[in-house]
Amino acid sequence: MAVVLAMAAALWGVGWLMGAPFRVRVAMLGLLYVALLGLHVALPEGHPLRDSTGGSAAPWLLLGGVVVLVLVYREGLSRLRA
């Protein structure tokens, strides 16, 4: 799991150094997330690559759910303030 988080940090850092817009950097992280979930669906259980990324898609789905909840909460707060 740490490898994927390091990859995400590297993508964000390189994007920042290159001057990529915020939306492009978020899109790169989203692509990494979708690729990771696809990897967990496509590879059989016990595959070394799947094991090195957590062994199960469940923690990654929970992380995605938390991110969605935070974004929905943030949007709701901004609408209440407007």
N, C-alpha and C positions, 0 to 999 in steps of 0.2 A: 504494500500500500504506500509505503514511503517513497518508492520509486515513482509512482504516478503523481504523487504530490510534488515531488522534486521536478518532474517533467512539466507540471502545470506552472510551478514557480519560474522555471526556465523560459517557458513560452511567454509568460507575462513580462519577465525581465527583458528578454530580447525584443519583444514588441515595444516595450517602453523605450529601450535604447534606440530602436529604429524610428521612433516617433510615430508608431502606428496609433490610429485613433482608438479610443476606449472601446467602441463597439466592435472593432476588428479583434482586439485582444479578447473580449468576452466571447466572440464567435470562435476563436481558436480554442478556448477552454471548453466551450460547448461541444466542439468537434471531438476533442480528446475524450470528453465524458461519454458521448455517443459511441465512439470507437471502443471504449472500455466496456460499456454495457454489451455491445455487439460481440466482443471477445468472450465475455462470460456466457453468452447464449450459444455461440458457435462452437466453442471448444468443449471437449468432454471433461467430465469431472476428473480431477487428478492430473490434468495437464500442467506442466511446470509453469507456463506463462500465466495460466489462470490462478495457480496457487500463489505465484509471486505478486499478484494484484489483489490478494485478499481471499481467494478461494471461492467466493460467492458474490453474487451481484447484490445481495441484500444490503450490506453496508453502504454501497454506492447509491442504491435506490433511496435509502434513508437520507443520505447526504443531499441528494437531489430534491427530496421532499422538503427538507429543512430550508434549502435555498429558495424553493418556490414559496413556502410559507413566509419567509422574510420579505421576499419581493412583493407578495400580495399585501402584507401588513404595511409595508412602506408606501405602496400605492394608495391604500386606504387612508393612511395618515395624510398624505399629500392632498387627497380629495377633500378630507374633512377641513383642512386648513384653508382651502381655496374658497 
